[in-house]
Amino acid sequence: MKLSFKAIRNIILILLIFLGLQLFISWNVYLFLSYYYPETSLAWLGIVLTVIALGYVIGRVKWLGPLGRFFKVIGSYYFALFEFFVLALPIVDIIGWISHIAGADPVGYIPLLGWITIALLAIFLLFGSYNAWSPVVRKYELSIAKKPEPGTPKTYTIAVASDLHLGNIVGNRYLAKLVHTLNGLEPDVTLLVGDVLDDSIEPFLRNNMSQEMKKLTAKYGVYAVLGNHEYYGGHIERYVKEMSQIGIPVLQDEVVSAADGALHIAGRKDMTAESVEPGKRLPVTELLAPLDHTKPIILLDHQPYAFDKAMEAGADLLLCGHTHRGQFAPNHLITKRLFELDWGHMLKEKMHVIVSSGFGSWGPPIRIASRSEVIHIELTLTGE
């Protein structure tokens, strides 16, 4: 793929900003360490921190094997540290500068500010880890003005999870918690709304995660769709095959009739397909047009865009993920501006929309102003 001049310029600009911030972080860490270890080298410290910062990228080099996985995990955690330092250190430096102007002795305020920063970082990591590894179940009671088929239920229990990000950090133990939670809802249908994989399928295969995933049960079946990270990993065909072998269809611009034909479940390809496979993602109108619109239509689309088009196409319930609600503050303020709905529930005229903050996490398993979650929906057909 040939990059444009604008794209190259933007990449260079981002790299320069990143390196500048790394130098800023390295300098602050150096000031603290040199108080206790005067022989600390700023150059070597900067190199070590930069290598750690690039660990996620280094870890994607396949031939590194276990060493690559180690770098990827370290690099993932550094994403959280990087953001924390970028937000916290300017405030710490301003306090240090004021202390210096006021004539305070650096021997007193430098170690004090350093230990306060470390304490805040520890709180950030502990609280964020708890939010990431302790998922909650959010229940929504929704109604659709459609009549149930004769002899079919009026209310359906639907269990939903998005953004599992199974990989080197989110593994079988956490997946088992998901299976237990979803099955505990005794769902009629279970739906996985994309990004089941973190990107590479290798940990999924190596750790035999499909056997844990196989334990998911629902009266009328378990269904999944693709997210952007399945496309990033580049093993969609293998992933779809693995899921199919355990009885979980991955819907790619496909529709199935569940609950003995009483429900339509439509799954879209992720919008990443529009760039990876130009012209090979069906417009939502074409996907839903052939359906019997007197029956409830549940649409799975990983990224929460174009609600109006899904509504006009006849979807009754749109389920999305992708945003993680920013995963950690203040990113949630950005996602709130980027998306019509970045988390929670809204009614788009007659169409219900639910965007999940996700069950797993991308990068570090840290959540601030966000929580890992499973969605429990009680969907009632009012017959109006």
Phi, psi and omega in degrees: 000126182274126181272142178283165178300320180297319180294317179296318179299318180294321178297315179297318180298316179298318179297319180294319178296317180299313181295324177296317178293323177297320178296319178299315179295315181299320181297317180294318177296321179298317180301320181288311183294322183292341175295322180265329181231087185302336182279002180303133180263122178297321182297310181293323178298316178298320180295314181298314181293325179291320177298317177298317180298328180269008185302322181297319179290315179300321182294344179278356176284110191298321187288353178285340176061227181302325178297321178296320179297321178298312180298322182293320179293314179298315179296326178297314179295328182294334176306316180292318179297319181301311181295319178301312182295319181297325181277322188273321188295324176301322178294316179299318181293322178297317177298319178295320179295317177298319179298320180294315179299324181284355177090014179290153180280123178305331179299334180270312189274334180295307179295325180297312179296324179297314181289328174296319178297317179297320179296317178296322178296318179298317178297316178303314183289318181292312180294318179294323178293320178300314179298327182281322187261001180237077185293151176248160175255120179256126184255135176235128176256109187243152176230144178235134184278061176228150182275137175290151175296146177305130179081005179249159183297155175271333182234139180237138174265123183239125177257132186228137172219140177229164170053057177290321180055050178294131182185222183281339180257308177273108187240203187296325182296315180287326176298321178298324177296320178298312181301314180298318182292313181295313180296330180294341177281352183049058188284153168283322179220139173244133186233131178249114193260053170089162184055044171296321177266151176286321169182285181292141178277351187303311178296327179299319180282316184298321182265008175053044184293338180299330181290329174284319179298329181299339183282352176296132180228146175204146186305318184246014172115163177243131183227152181222162170229169180276151171244180180296328183288332173296324177291320179298323181291331175076020180234044186298315182301316180293319180297314179299321179295315179299317180291321179297323181293338178256012173084023178242100178293137173259110186279120179241092187055049182228158179232138174236153174258119182249173178055050179058036177087002184278341181235141170259129174242117182248132180239126180266152166296150177295153183294346173302332179300334181295333177262328180280321181232073184308131178081003185249020172242119184294138168301146184298330179296320179290325181293320186264345185303318184287354188280160173279106188279005171277348178259153178298137179241116178255123184248129177253121179216113192305312184264132187278077177234162171052052177299324182298322180291320178295321179295313181295331180284346175108011178291140176265328180219122179251125181246128182224171175217233168080317192283333187057010190050042179083342181069305171220145184300148003265024182299334181296335176289330178285312181297329179296329179273334183283328188241148175301322172217118181261349179189142176101208186235145171213159176250113178264091191055251181260000182261127174279139175235131173233125175247120182270146174282354174095158180266321180260205180209148174263137182073232183285141174282067182230131176225126174232130186063025178205158182216139173296142187209159168240143182257130177245115182247129168254104185259116183249133175267115187278340180075011181280000000 
